[in-house]
């Protein structure tokens, strides 16, 4: 008998979500929460200081910040504030504003 009655199968649970760079994220609290930021809706706002970007600079992840905000963050935490990817101050790239 080739045809068998349809038996519903239970789908396995989804895998746990992981941060893309877990080994590179230093922690800032006793609970182990990573120090990363969320991007603002307005792309002209610095994600670190929440003000219009001044003297823009780009992280290794390609996100723009105020240069004076990004340098201290990378010096203290050693990673991109948005992606968590490891980076050094030498990898920060200044952005020329043609406006």
Phi, psi and omega in degrees: 000108186281322181274132179242153179296148181290123176244124180293139178254140178276127180287142178291155179292153179291156179291155179295145179283140180234149176288143185301331183230064186297327184285345185259357185268110172290155180257153183244352181227165179295336180280351178086025180284129180288149180268085174232160183242162178258141181286135175287158179295321179281117185288351179271356182266136176288128180294342181271315183258350179062031175235165176304136184299134174240135178053064190296148177217154184246138177278173179295339178276355177091010180264145184260141180219171166292140178301318182288348174268318186290317183301308179297325179297313181293321178298319183280317188253337176073026177208164176295132182296338182262310185271337184083003181289135180303141175202161177246163179301326180297340181273353178290133180245127177287147179247127179276128180266114182276001185278000000 
